[in-house]
Amino acid sequence: MTIPSAEGFLQASSCLPCTAEEERELVDALTREAEENVKDGDLRYLVSQSWWMEWQRYVGLVSCDENGTEQLPQATTRPGQIDNSKLVSAETISGNEEPELQRTLIDGKDYTLVPQQVWRKLFQWYKGGPEIPRKVIFDSPTHKAYIVDVYPLCLKLIDGREYSEQNIRISRKAKIHELYLVVCSLMSVEQSEIVIWDYYQRSKSKKLTNLNETLEEAQINMDQEILLEMKLDESSSGFSSRSTNNELALIPLGPSTSSLSIAGGPTISNGFSSGIGSSFSQDNSFSPLLKDSADGYNSFSNGTKDDTHGLSGLHNLGNTCFMNSAIQSLVHTPPLVEYFLEDYTREINTENPLGLQGELAVAFGELLRKLWSSGRTSVAPRAFKAKLSRFAPQFSGYNQHDSQELLAFLLDGLHEDLNRVKKKPYIEAKDADGRPDDEFAEECWNNHKARNDSIIVDKFQGQYKSTLVCPVCNKISVTFDPFMYLSLPLPSTVTRMITVTVFSGTGDAFPMPFTVTVQKNGNCRDLTKALADVCCLKSSDALLLAEVYERRIYRYLTNPIEGLHNIKDEDILVAYRLPIGHEKHMRLEILHRRADRCAAEPQFNINRKLIGCPFVTCIPNDSTGKSDIYAAVSAVLAPFVRAKAHGPDVSAVKLNGNGPSLDGIVLTDNGATCEEGLSTSTGDDHAVDEHVPFQLSMTDEKGSVRNAIDADSNRGLGIVIRVLMDWSDREHEMYNIDYMDELPEVFKHGFLSKKTRQEAVNLFSCLDAFLKEEPLGPDDMWYCPGCKEHRQASKKLDLWRLPEILVVHLKRFSYSRYMKNKLDTFVNFPIHDLNMSKYVKQMSRGDRQPMYELYAVINHYGGLGGGHYSAYAKLVEEDNWYHFDDSHVSSVNEDAIRTSAAYVLFYRRVRGSCTVSNGVPVDIEMVDSLET
């Protein structure tokens, strides 16, 4: 069947295979089938996220956001061809027609993955491209969990015979023998005649001889070199007999000249290292002095003091700046440095099923020791990345990730590998039962320590108090839970101007647009309050907010805590001024439609004839007859009456001091005359009684149906009555619709825009926002033991016990409707003397104040797609700060640490001499405001 809205995309003779609804149902069915029967080696195809969103709008898919589920405004036109051009670069891998994928893509933001059958259908319907298939890989054979190899390994194959180079692409889960097959086929050689070397940083690390090992297990990384060498005698191999295990004597290969920049950072290759590496193989020993030759580490000391210790950089292995910044922050944490430089192997837990039998802890310990060895040679953390990928498979591969998320998984993995509790006891959770907070908190902490006891718990974990209050029965529930870090929301930094047109629901004023200034991260309650102030709302009135879309009410904004980030600048907002308590009455919604004088039209075109803006008023629940509806409509239309309509020739309208009255409306005996000629299909609007002031009919929320109004009662389903008012020449002569025809958008760029003032934001205001009482979201309901039902309770957090190492995560990444955003807010945080006594509850008179000092910062620069991570870290013994940007390490002044890129802050408790008192020290560098 042919869809009229497809005009312009198809030839006149074309016929679409499916309607929008059929496309949606077919794609949904194919997706479900693919997910239920997924197997290793299946294909998933990348589709541009922008095109995918257009298709979703066209077929009317439901979109879920952080505040629940809502319907996307359905697009009226069919999307064009699939356009994946922004996902790929112009260059291609040699010998492969498949385009090269851009390196900074993010799933859900730049692309979405669809099963092969879905791609085939989409391509059949829309054409376009290019086609970008990727294989499904099972991470664990025992669990039905899989990943998609979006970024397969791109390796540089160096032929030792001719010194030529070419790129090959292969899955990181491929076996070594598969690599040999690819190389043999490409180079036209026999497998028995060659050997392939791990040639990382142009240095021969090890032979790839374990054919059953995967490339990931062999620590082969993105964009690194591998070396093809013939198994011939040395005199004819092309290499000198003086070739060592680490470098080629006769091939003067310098450092990589690749200009590829990963995630906006420096190039991956950072120079040639000729350090002497160990040649003995790895084993499963837990000795912290185990030498991993594959990482190309230099020899190191056992932690003896040196002028340059702790200043080694980390190679970027392909989008691993997020990992490098987290590692540098941890390896400069004084308690961890002291712990891992000593003999920590006695605490390794090889029996914990939640850990990696100590492998992650050993890999981290070895990495820390090498970074703290003498010298400033950068280190390639390949072995550590391989271990981390096993513990947290989501960080395998070469996508950009969140440094804070990796930090959380890393701390958790180290804890499980170093947990001193070999067999965790079963402990039944108990309620407080009226016991004092001190007693119950101590019991909860002891129960936690009985199952979790490690250096991570000792140094990084604190305890907070969570209080839930039922909004119905006021039942209070108190729990005490451990925390590893604090994720603090960022208060508003830039105010936002929002324009709302206020309509009178009683007909005593013209509609008037008001522009108010509210907090960017405020809610609908804040907007309503600002509007009430600026329009001088009476104490007996209330405002009902609504969004208007295509001349009808799209939704009412009745949830007071709904975030304003859901409102876009191009939206149209209105507010209806109604009496307080209007929620208890019937809501009357009035839509406007231009009257037709022609023959019947197709049904789908009816909603295109809507004009103006809907009116909303309220009527008593027992007054829903025709005369009541006409009286209410007349009342709200009163401000729009033209001057000439007051003459004696217009008997339909009579004004008094209180606005239009029902006495001024002339109706027939039973109202039947008003409905003559009404039809849901003909649209014969001219058959109207001359004594009726306007023509009304019952309709739906889209204004697409027209039914007669009953004389006695028109109570329908729900609390809304919708009527459609037809506007003929007579109505236009009587009323001036110009006041409601073109409404302003929420914000018009360039109109009333000015440089905004950035409000003061510091770490303390972030803490206040984190600890503020707030209601739970509708998707996070609490089961109240008093009501025996799920309730949207209010929640209050309090810090009860603070750790020695306080990790603070600033929530810079926000997730609004249909998009993700990054907040580049400058947060002023103290470097010295962070006094937390105001926020911690477990303090008695005479206790020392919890004072903290900053020692590390993880920074994030740029946006979500092309961002880059680095770290500032302080060498505590030297009292000097350094900037760790992958393999580049440089000195930095302390006053340069505070930037708008700060993402994760690391504080350590310092031993102060002051005790709890009324006076709270304040960092003199903390300012109250910041002008931009």
Protein Blocks (a to p, Z undefined) as FASTA:
>chain_A
ZZfklgojacfkbccfbdfklmmmmmmmmmmmmmmmgcehiacddddfklmmmmmmmnop
acddfkbccdddddfbdcddddfklmpcfbdcehiabdcddfkbcehklpccddfklmmm
mmmmnggcdddddddddfblkbccddddfbacddddddfklopacdddddfkbcfklmmm
mmmmmnopafklpccddfehhiafbdcfblkbcfklnopaehiacdddddddfklnopaf
kbcfkbcfklccdddfbfbdeehiacfbgcjcfbdcdfbdcdfbfbfkbccfknopacdd
ehiacfkgoiaccddeejplmmmmmmmmmmmgfklmmmmmmcfklmpcfkbmkbnnhmmm
mmmmmmmmmmmmgcjddcdfkklmmmmmmmmmmlgcjbdcdfklmmmmmmmmmmmmmomb
lbdcddddddfkopafklmmmmmmmmmmmmoccfklmmmpccdddddddfklopacdddd
ddfbdcdddddfbdcddddddddfkopaccddddddddfklcfklmmmmmmmmnopafkb
ccdddddeehiafbdcfbfklcfklpcfkbccddddddehklmpccdddddddddfbdcd
dfklmmmmpgcjdddddddfklccfklmmmmmmmmmmmmpcfklmpmklmkbccdfkopa
fklpccdfkommmmgoiafklopaklccfklmbdcddddfkopaccdddfkbccdehjbd
cddddddfklmmmpccklmmpccdfbdghiapacdddddddfklmmmmmmpccdddfklc
ccdfklopacddddddddfbdcfbdcddddfbccdehiacddfbdcdddfbhpafklmpm
bbcehiacdddddfbdcddedjfklgccddddddfklopacddehjbccdddfklmpcck
bmbdcddddddfbdcdfbdcddfklcfbdcZZ
